[in-house]
Amino acid sequence: MPKRYLVLENGRVFEGEGYGAQVETVGELVFTTNMAGYLETLTDPSYYGQIVVMTFPLIGNYGVIPQDFESGSPRLFGFVTREHCAVPSNFRHDNDEGALDAFLLRSGIPAISGIDTRALTRVLRSCGVTRAAIADKPAFEFAEDAPICGVAEVTCACPVVYPAEGERKHSVAVVDYGAKGGIARSLTRRGSDVTVYPASAKAEDILAGKHDGIMLSNGPGDPAQNVSIIEEIKILMKSGVPVFGICLGHQLMALAAGAKTVKLPFGHRGANQPAKHLDSGRVYITSQNHGYAVLPESLPDTARLSWVNMNDGSCEGVKYMNAKAFSVQFHPEACAGPLDTQFLFDEFLELMKN
């Protein structure tokens, strides 16, 4: 494998070996602590614009399994591993897809291995997220930083319908800001027809579908940049139709209600984030992938904090008192990850039923 370099904007350089696509890339360097689920990480549209560091040392050992993809192809800008497995062994591995190297090469995603990813994570924990480049040389000239929203790049082009599994009980609209496939699967297996709308869809067009509920999905980037989307969400939340937001959808709902968001020093990415449900007092282990959070003190009187992160006290959920609406920062549909909070989909269905 060719020698390549991970160059951080603050001047730190890590030497490694390149695999995947042999192109240079620049992105926001972030880390995830997932021990499994690298395929879900690679295909999660929320990672658009980012170079992802896997803290778990061996990646690729169970190969490439298209059934586990969260979207059609990887959306991240680069991939960093301690070691990648060139000869995967798993009964679900698709031999036609090849190993991780071949998959990333086909997808145009550059990767680098041989990096001490845990030492790199300690750097990010100290300095916060930073831009970085996977480059051919240990010196790299960073262009002036330009904000990347990413929602327009990862949303679907037109509405897509997924029929309910078994008896049809509800019709749900999912607004796609970079939705993981697990959201639609969690709804269809509960008897809901799902219509996925592009992020640019107008509220009146979504409401014209006469759906029983509306899901606002996860997605990449700074939520406050989505000014026109926030205006549409204001209309949806006033419609009387139940609304459930996840991750970016959670942040956008808060902004639509008049709250504020803030960028976290290094974000929450991994499958082991403890979140406390304030109504019950129970703590659940959750899967998360976000770099921004809702400021609890900015919530209006018509909203209340419903979940908090036990590590840093940040907002993990909001309940809206003047609407049939609630949201969470974490992923109850997580794959791979803990499924402890899937009951939130059942609560959403109960809200539609009532």
C-alpha positions in Angstrom: 0.0 0.0 0.0 1.3 3.5 -0.8 2.5 5.7 2.0 0.0 8.5 2.8 -0.5 11.2 5.5 -3.2 12.5 7.7 -2.5 16.2 8.0 -4.4 18.2 10.7 -5.0 21.9 10.2 -3.3 22.6 13.5 -0.1 21.1 12.1 -0.1 17.6 13.5 0.8 14.9 11.0 0.2 11.1 11.2 1.9 8.8 8.7 0.1 5.7 7.5 -0.7 3.6 4.4 -3.4 4.5 1.9 -6.2 2.2 0.7 -9.5 2.8 -0.9 -9.5 5.6 -3.5 -6.1 7.1 -4.1 -7.2 10.7 -4.0 -6.7 13.6 -1.6 -9.5 14.8 0.5 -10.3 17.5 3.1 -13.0 17.3 5.7 -13.9 17.8 9.4 -12.0 15.2 11.4 -14.3 13.4 13.9 -14.1 10.1 15.8 -16.6 7.4 16.7 -16.2 4.8 19.4 -18.3 2.1 17.8 -16.8 -1.4 18.1 -19.1 -2.8 15.3 -21.2 -1.3 12.6 -18.5 0.2 10.4 -20.8 -0.4 7.3 -23.5 1.6 8.9 -21.0 4.4 9.7 -19.7 4.4 6.2 -23.2 4.7 4.7 -24.7 7.1 7.2 -25.4 10.4 5.3 -24.9 12.3 8.6 -21.1 11.9 8.0 -21.2 14.0 4.8 -18.2 16.4 4.8 -16.3 14.5 7.5 -13.3 12.3 7.8 -14.2 9.6 10.3 -11.7 8.0 12.7 -12.6 4.5 14.1 -11.2 4.1 17.6 -11.7 0.3 17.5 -8.5 -1.1 16.1 -9.6 -3.7 13.6 -12.1 -2.7 10.9 -13.3 -4.7 7.9 -13.2 -8.2 9.4 -16.8 -9.1 8.5 -16.5 -7.7 5.0 -19.1 -5.8 3.0 -22.8 -6.6 3.6 -25.2 -4.5 1.5 -28.2 -5.4 3.6 -26.6 -3.4 6.5 -26.2 -0.2 4.5 -28.0 2.9 5.8 -28.0 4.5 2.4 -27.0 3.5 -1.2 -23.3 4.5 -0.9 -20.8 6.1 1.5 -21.2 9.9 2.0 -18.3 10.6 4.3 -15.1 12.3 2.8 -12.5 10.0 4.3 -11.9 7.0 6.6 -9.1 6.5 9.2 -8.3 3.1 10.8 -5.7 1.5 12.9 -5.8 -1.7 10.8 -8.1 -2.8 8.1 -8.8 -6.5 7.3 -7.9 -7.5 3.7 -9.4 -11.0 4.0 -12.8 -10.8 5.7 -14.5 -13.9 7.0 -18.3 -13.9 7.7 -21.1 -15.9 6.3 -23.0 -12.7 5.3 -20.1 -11.2 3.5 -20.8 -10.5 -0.2 -17.9 -11.9 -2.2 -18.9 -9.9 -5.2 -18.5 -6.7 -3.2 -14.9 -7.5 -2.3 -13.2 -6.5 0.9 -13.3 -3.0 2.5 -10.4 -1.7 0.3 -12.3 -2.6 -3.0 -15.6 -1.2 -1.6 -14.0 2.2 -0.8 -12.1 2.3 -4.1 -15.4 1.8 -6.0 -17.1 4.4 -3.9 -14.3 7.0 -4.4 -13.6 7.2 -0.7 -9.9 7.6 0.3 -8.8 5.8 3.5 -5.7 5.5 5.6 -4.5 2.7 8.0 -1.6 2.2 10.3 -2.6 5.3 12.3 -2.7 5.0 16.1 -6.4 6.0 16.2 -6.7 6.2 19.9 -3.8 8.6 20.2 -5.4 10.6 17.4 -8.7 10.6 19.4 -6.8 12.0 22.4 -5.7 14.8 20.2 -9.2 15.5 19.1 -10.5 15.3 22.7 -7.9 18.1 23.6 -8.2 20.4 20.6 -11.8 19.7 19.5 -12.9 18.8 16.0 -10.6 20.2 13.3 -10.2 20.1 9.6 -7.8 17.5 8.2 -6.6 16.1 4.9 -5.7 12.6 3.7 -2.8 13.6 1.4 0.2 12.3 -0.6 2.7 14.5 1.3 3.2 15.5 4.9 2.5 19.1 4.1 -0.9 20.3 2.9 -2.2 23.8 2.1 -5.7 24.2 3.5 -8.0 26.6 1.6 -10.1 29.1 3.4 -12.8 27.3 5.4 -16.2 27.3 3.7 -19.3 26.1 5.6 -20.8 22.9 4.3 -24.5 22.2 5.0 -24.8 18.9 3.2 -28.5 18.4 3.5 -29.1 19.2 -0.2 -26.4 16.8 -1.2 -27.7 13.8 0.7 -31.5 14.1 0.5 -33.6 12.0 -2.0 -34.5 13.6 -5.3 -38.2 12.8 -5.3 -40.7 11.1 -2.9 -40.3 7.4 -2.4 -42.9 5.0 -0.9 -42.2 2.0 1.3 -45.2 -0.2 2.1 -46.1 -1.4 5.6 -45.1 -4.9 6.6 -48.2 -6.9 7.4 -51.4 -5.1 8.2 -51.4 -1.4 7.4 -52.1 0.7 10.5 -50.7 4.2 9.7 -49.3 6.4 7.0 -46.1 8.3 8.0 -44.2 11.0 6.1 -40.4 11.0 6.6 -38.7 14.2 5.6 -35.2 13.2 4.4 -32.4 15.5 5.6 -30.0 12.5 5.2 -32.2 9.8 6.6 -30.7 6.5 7.7 -32.6 3.5 6.3 -33.3 2.2 9.8 -35.9 4.9 10.3 -38.1 3.8 7.5 -37.6 0.1 8.5 -38.6 0.8 12.1 -41.8 2.3 10.9 -42.7 -0.2 8.2 -42.2 -3.2 10.5 -44.7 -1.5 12.9 -47.4 -1.5 10.2 -46.9 2.0 8.7 -46.8 3.0 5.1 -43.8 5.4 4.7 -43.5 8.2 2.2 -40.0 9.7 2.2 -40.0 13.4 1.0 -37.0 15.4 -0.1 -35.7 18.0 2.3 -36.9 20.7 0.0 -40.6 19.6 0.2 -43.0 22.3 1.2 -45.1 21.8 4.3 -48.3 22.2 2.4 -47.3 19.3 0.0 -46.5 17.0 2.9 -49.7 17.9 4.7 -51.7 17.3 1.5 -50.7 13.6 1.8 -53.0 13.3 4.8 -50.4 11.3 6.7 -51.1 10.2 10.3 -47.6 11.4 11.5 -44.5 13.1 10.3 -40.9 12.1 11.0 -38.0 14.5 10.7 -34.8 12.6 10.0 -31.1 12.8 10.9 -28.7 14.6 8.6 -25.4 16.4 8.3 -24.1 19.9 9.1 -25.0 23.0 11.1 -28.8 22.9 11.7 -29.0 26.7 11.8 -28.0 26.9 8.1 -31.3 25.3 7.1 -33.3 28.5 7.2 -36.0 27.7 4.7 -36.4 24.1 6.1 -36.9 25.6 9.6 -39.8 27.8 8.3 -41.5 24.7 6.8 -41.1 22.8 10.1 -42.9 25.7 11.9 -45.9 25.0 9.7 -45.7 21.2 10.3 -45.6 21.6 14.1 -48.7 23.9 14.1 -50.6 21.5 11.9 -51.9 19.2 14.6 -50.3 16.2 13.0 -47.9 14.3 15.4 -44.3 15.1 14.7 -41.2 13.0 15.8 -37.7 14.3 15.2 -34.4 12.4 15.4 -30.9 13.9 15.6 -30.8 16.8 13.0 -34.6 16.7 12.9 -34.6 17.2 16.7 -32.3 20.3 16.4 -34.4 21.7 13.5 -37.6 21.4 15.6 -36.0 23.2 18.5 -34.9 26.0 16.1 -38.4 26.2 14.7 -39.7 26.6 18.2 -37.3 29.5 18.9 -34.5 27.7 20.7 -30.8 27.8 19.9 -28.2 25.3 19.0 -24.4 25.2 19.7 -21.5 23.3 18.3 -20.0 20.7 20.7 -16.2 20.6 21.2 -15.9 17.1 19.7 -19.5 15.8 19.4 -21.1 12.5 20.4 -20.4 9.7 18.0 -20.7 6.1 19.2 -23.0 3.4 20.6 -22.4 3.9 24.3 -23.8 7.4 25.1 -25.8 7.4 28.4 -29.0 9.4 28.2 -31.4 9.9 31.1 -35.2 9.9 30.6 -36.3 12.6 33.0 -39.9 11.3 33.3 -38.9 7.9 34.5 -35.4 8.6 35.9 -34.0 5.7 33.9 -30.7 5.8 32.0 -30.5 4.2 28.6 -27.4 3.5 26.6 -27.8 5.1 23.2 -26.2 5.4 19.7 -25.4 8.9 18.6 -23.8 10.8 15.8 -23.9 14.6 16.0 -21.7 17.6 16.4 -24.4 20.1 17.5 -26.8 20.3 20.4 -29.9 22.2 21.5 -29.2 24.7 24.3 -31.6 23.7 27.1 -31.8 27.2 28.6 -33.0 28.5 25.2 -36.1 26.3 25.1 -39.3 28.4 25.1 -42.0 27.9 27.8 -44.0 25.8 25.4 -41.2 23.1 25.4 -39.5 21.1 28.2 -36.3 19.1 28.4 -37.2 15.4 28.4 -33.8 13.7 28.1 -30.2 14.7 29.1 -26.8 13.3 28.4 -25.2 11.9 31.5 -21.7 12.7 30.4 -22.0 16.4 29.8 -25.6 17.4 30.7 -26.4 18.4 27.1 -30.0 18.2 25.7 -31.0 14.7 24.5 -34.7 15.2 24.0 -37.5 17.8 24.0 -41.3 17.5 24.6 -43.5 20.2 23.1 -46.5 21.1 25.2 -48.3 23.2 22.5 -48.1 20.5 19.8 -48.2 16.8 19.3 -44.5 16.8 18.9 -41.4 15.4 20.6 -37.8 14.7 19.6 -34.6 13.0 20.6 -30.9 13.7 19.8 -29.9 10.0 19.8 -30.9 7.2 17.4 -33.6 4.8 18.7 -33.4 2.9 15.3 -29.6 2.4 15.7 -27.9 -0.4 13.8 -25.4 -1.5 15.0 -26.1 -0.3 18.4 -28.3 -0.6 21.5 -32.0 -0.9 20.7 -33.2 0.0 24.2 -35.0 3.1 23.1 -37.0 1.7 20.2 -40.1 2.1 22.4 -40.1 5.7 21.2 -41.4 4.6 17.8 -44.3 2.8 19.7 -45.0 6.1 21.5 -45.1 7.9 18.2 -47.5 5.4 16.8 -49.7 5.7 20.0 -49.7 9.5 19.5 -50.9 9.0 15.9 -53.6 6.5 17.1 -54.9 8.9 19.7 
